[in-house]
Amino acid sequence: MLQISSLGINDNANLSLLKIAFIDNKPVSGLVENIPTINRITIGNLNLILLFTPKEYEPTTYLIRDFFATDILVKYESKRGDDLPVSQYGLLTVEDFVKADNLKYDVILPSFQRIEKHEETFERANWLLLDLLSAYDQTKKMELLNTAKDFSEWILTATEEEMPYNIKMLNHLQIIKRLRPLNEVEKQTIFKIVSNNQCSLSTLVGAYILLEQYVSAEIHFNNMPSAEQDEFKNFPIYNLWETRDKS
């Protein structure tokens, strides 16, 4: 809820923009040129992600819309030089998931599912899943964890070529572990993963964290190059290790 009493000059200016855009339903004029299409603005204690589209021939006049209520076309260039469509929600960051007050969780996964599958469909979905988990670990908002779980269940349908089994399964089980203790069947699944001699060190560390075998996790972690250790620390599965009960 917006705390009116705490608003400053910039907050009131942004509030005026929203009134014109969403109440009067008109374009907003008199702004600067080249405002980013996806823009994050604050109004007091509120943080909003909005779309700013300049009017043709009027570069200081913008149509302002809710990012989560408006479909936009986003493409990236593949390694072969093809322009491939991706979900606009793949542009969100952990900070967005933590701070944005206009999040609409129910539109995110369907946006990924509607796009025709290509080489990066599940990879980009998996990165978003990890961002959702990182945001959940900071906020403990169940909507974030439930959305991550929905993403994981969809990613589990990917083929081995689209997403390696070890990655999609360990990510799924780290979501489950945040909901409840792992059962014996789930633990056996992890043991089968670590018994594969071709597992990467990061996979072994993640697996032993989920099994709560922290000595084994530390041994394999210490065998990783320092750059890989630093990268691993950014993954949400590392949060489970950092926040474990050390009593």
DRENMARMI-312619 format. One line per 2 residues: number of its first residue (from 1); their letters; for each residue x, y, z of C-alpha. Coordinates in Angstrom, 1 decimal. Layout:
# DRENMARMI-312619
NUM) A) X Y Z; ...
This chain:
# DRENMARMI-312619
1) ML) 0.0 0.0 0.0; 1.3 3.4 -0.9
3) QI) 2.3 5.6 2.0; 1.1 9.0 0.9
5) SS) 2.7 10.9 3.8; 6.2 9.9 2.9
7) LG) 6.1 11.1 -0.8; 8.8 13.5 -2.0
9) IN) 8.9 15.8 -5.1; 10.1 13.0 -7.4
11) DN) 7.4 10.6 -6.0; 4.7 13.1 -6.7
13) AN) 6.0 13.6 -10.2; 5.9 9.9 -10.9
15) LS) 2.4 9.7 -9.4; 1.3 12.3 -11.8
17) LL) 2.6 10.3 -14.7; 0.6 7.2 -13.5
19) KI) -2.5 9.3 -13.2; -2.3 10.5 -16.8
21) AF) -1.3 7.0 -18.1; -3.7 4.8 -16.1
23) ID) -6.6 6.9 -14.9; -6.8 9.5 -17.8
25) NK) -5.6 6.8 -20.2; -3.6 9.2 -22.2
27) PV) 0.0 9.4 -23.4; 2.4 11.3 -21.2
29) SG) 4.2 14.3 -22.8; 7.1 16.5 -21.7
31) LV) 9.4 13.7 -20.8; 13.0 13.2 -21.9
33) EN) 14.0 11.3 -25.0; 15.3 7.7 -25.1
35) IP) 13.7 6.5 -21.9; 14.3 2.7 -21.7
37) TI) 11.4 0.7 -22.9; 11.4 -1.4 -19.7
39) NR) 11.6 1.1 -16.9; 11.6 0.7 -13.1
41) IT) 10.1 3.6 -11.2; 9.6 4.2 -7.5
43) IG) 6.8 6.1 -5.8; 7.4 6.3 -2.1
45) NL) 7.5 2.7 -0.9; 6.2 1.3 -4.2
47) NL) 8.4 -0.1 -6.9; 6.8 -0.6 -10.4
49) IL) 8.0 -2.1 -13.7; 6.5 -0.2 -16.6
51) LF) 6.7 -0.1 -20.4; 7.5 3.3 -22.0
53) TP) 6.8 3.5 -25.7; 7.5 6.8 -27.5
55) KE) 4.9 8.1 -29.9; 6.0 8.2 -33.5
57) YE) 7.4 11.6 -34.4; 7.0 12.7 -30.7
59) PT) 10.1 11.4 -28.9; 9.2 13.1 -25.6
61) TY) 5.7 11.7 -25.4; 5.2 8.1 -24.2
63) LI) 2.5 5.5 -23.9; 3.1 4.1 -20.4
65) RD) 1.8 0.6 -19.7; 2.0 -2.1 -17.0
67) FF) 4.9 -4.5 -17.9; 2.9 -7.5 -16.6
69) AT) -0.3 -6.7 -18.4; 1.2 -6.0 -21.9
71) DI) 2.7 -8.5 -24.3; 5.8 -7.2 -26.1
73) LV) 8.0 -8.9 -28.7; 11.5 -9.7 -27.5
75) KY) 14.1 -11.5 -29.7; 17.7 -12.5 -29.5
77) ES) 20.2 -13.4 -32.1; 21.1 -17.1 -32.1
79) KR) 24.6 -18.5 -32.8; 23.4 -19.1 -36.4
81) GD) 22.3 -15.5 -36.8; 18.6 -16.2 -36.5
83) DL) 16.3 -13.8 -34.6; 14.4 -16.1 -32.1
85) PV) 11.6 -15.0 -29.9; 11.9 -15.2 -26.1
87) SQ) 9.7 -14.3 -23.2; 9.8 -10.7 -22.0
89) YG) 9.9 -12.0 -18.4; 13.3 -13.4 -19.0
91) LL) 14.5 -9.8 -18.8; 13.6 -9.6 -15.1
93) TV) 16.3 -9.7 -12.5; 16.4 -11.1 -8.9
95) ED) 16.1 -7.5 -7.7; 12.9 -7.1 -9.8
97) FV) 11.4 -10.2 -8.2; 12.3 -8.9 -4.7
99) KA) 11.1 -5.3 -5.1; 8.5 -5.1 -7.8
101) DN) 5.0 -4.4 -6.4; 3.1 -5.0 -9.6
103) LK) 4.3 -8.6 -10.2; 1.7 -10.9 -11.7
105) YD) 3.0 -14.4 -11.2; 0.4 -16.1 -13.2
107) VI) 1.5 -14.6 -16.5; 5.2 -15.5 -16.4
109) LP) 5.3 -19.3 -17.1; 2.5 -19.1 -19.8
111) SF) 4.6 -16.5 -21.6; 7.5 -19.0 -21.9
113) QR) 5.2 -21.8 -22.9; 3.5 -19.9 -25.6
115) IE) 6.7 -19.3 -27.5; 7.7 -21.9 -30.1
117) KH) 10.5 -24.0 -28.6; 14.1 -23.4 -29.8
119) EE) 17.6 -24.0 -28.6; 17.4 -21.6 -25.6
121) TF) 13.8 -22.1 -24.5; 14.5 -24.3 -21.5
123) ER) 17.9 -22.7 -20.7; 16.3 -19.3 -20.3
125) AN) 13.5 -20.8 -18.3; 16.0 -22.4 -16.0
127) WL) 17.9 -19.2 -15.4; 14.6 -17.5 -14.5
129) LL) 13.8 -20.4 -12.1; 17.1 -19.8 -10.3
131) DL) 16.4 -16.1 -10.0; 13.0 -16.9 -8.5
133) LS) 14.7 -19.1 -5.9; 17.2 -16.4 -5.1
135) AY) 14.4 -13.9 -4.6; 12.5 -16.3 -2.5
137) DQ) 15.5 -16.9 -0.2; 15.6 -13.1 0.4
139) TK) 11.9 -12.5 0.9; 10.3 -15.9 1.8
141) KM) 7.4 -15.0 -0.5; 5.6 -18.3 -1.2
143) EL) 4.4 -16.9 -4.6; 8.0 -16.9 -5.8
145) LN) 8.7 -20.5 -4.6; 5.4 -21.7 -6.1
147) TA) 6.2 -20.1 -9.4; 9.6 -21.7 -9.4
149) KD) 8.0 -25.0 -8.8; 5.7 -24.6 -11.7
151) FS) 8.7 -23.7 -13.9; 10.6 -26.8 -12.7
153) EW) 7.7 -29.1 -13.4; 7.6 -27.8 -17.0
155) IL) 11.4 -27.9 -17.4; 11.3 -31.6 -16.3
157) TA) 9.4 -32.3 -19.6; 12.5 -31.1 -21.6
159) TE) 14.5 -33.7 -23.4; 18.1 -34.5 -22.4
161) EE) 19.3 -32.4 -25.4; 17.1 -29.4 -24.3
163) MP) 18.2 -29.6 -20.6; 20.5 -32.1 -18.9
165) YN) 18.8 -34.4 -16.5; 21.1 -33.6 -13.6
167) IK) 20.5 -29.9 -13.8; 16.7 -30.1 -14.1
169) ML) 16.4 -32.8 -11.3; 18.7 -31.1 -8.8
171) NH) 16.9 -27.8 -9.3; 13.5 -29.5 -8.9
173) LQ) 14.7 -31.1 -5.7; 16.1 -28.0 -4.2
175) II) 12.7 -26.4 -4.6; 11.1 -29.4 -2.9
177) KR) 13.7 -29.2 -0.1; 12.6 -25.6 0.6
179) LR) 9.0 -26.9 1.0; 9.7 -30.0 3.1
181) PL) 12.4 -32.6 3.9; 13.3 -34.9 1.0
183) NE) 11.9 -38.4 1.1; 13.8 -41.6 0.5
185) VE) 12.8 -41.9 -3.1; 14.1 -38.4 -3.8
187) KQ) 17.3 -39.1 -1.9; 17.9 -42.2 -3.9
189) TI) 17.5 -40.2 -7.1; 20.3 -37.9 -5.9
191) FK) 22.5 -40.9 -5.0; 22.1 -42.2 -8.5
193) IV) 23.3 -38.8 -9.8; 26.4 -38.7 -7.6
195) SN) 27.3 -42.3 -8.5; 27.8 -41.2 -12.1
197) NQ) 31.6 -40.8 -12.6; 31.0 -38.1 -15.2
199) CS) 29.4 -35.6 -12.9; 30.9 -32.2 -12.8
201) LS) 32.2 -30.9 -9.4; 29.4 -28.4 -9.2
203) TL) 26.8 -31.1 -9.7; 28.5 -33.2 -6.9
205) VG) 28.5 -30.2 -4.5; 24.9 -29.4 -5.2
207) AY) 23.9 -33.0 -4.8; 25.7 -33.4 -1.4
209) IL) 24.2 -30.2 -0.2; 20.7 -31.5 -0.9
211) LE) 21.7 -34.8 0.9; 23.0 -32.7 3.8
213) QY) 26.3 -34.4 3.5; 28.2 -31.2 4.0
215) VS) 31.7 -32.7 4.5; 31.5 -34.3 1.1
217) AE) 30.1 -31.1 -0.4; 33.1 -29.1 1.1
219) IH) 35.6 -31.6 -0.3; 34.3 -31.3 -3.8
221) FN) 33.9 -27.5 -3.5; 37.5 -27.1 -2.4
223) NM) 38.6 -29.1 -5.5; 36.8 -26.5 -7.8
225) PS) 38.9 -23.7 -9.4; 38.4 -20.4 -7.5
227) AE) 36.5 -18.9 -10.4; 34.0 -21.8 -10.4
229) QD) 33.7 -21.5 -6.6; 32.8 -17.8 -7.0
231) EF) 30.2 -18.7 -9.6; 28.7 -21.5 -7.5
233) KN) 28.2 -19.1 -4.6; 25.8 -17.1 -6.8
235) FP) 23.5 -20.1 -7.2; 20.5 -20.5 -4.9
237) IY) 21.5 -24.0 -3.9; 24.5 -22.5 -2.2
239) NL) 22.0 -20.6 0.1; 20.9 -24.0 1.5
241) WE) 24.5 -24.7 2.5; 25.1 -21.2 4.0
243) TR) 21.8 -21.3 6.0; 22.1 -24.9 7.2
245) DK) 21.6 -25.7 10.9; 25.2 -25.8 12.2
247) S) 24.2 -26.7 15.8
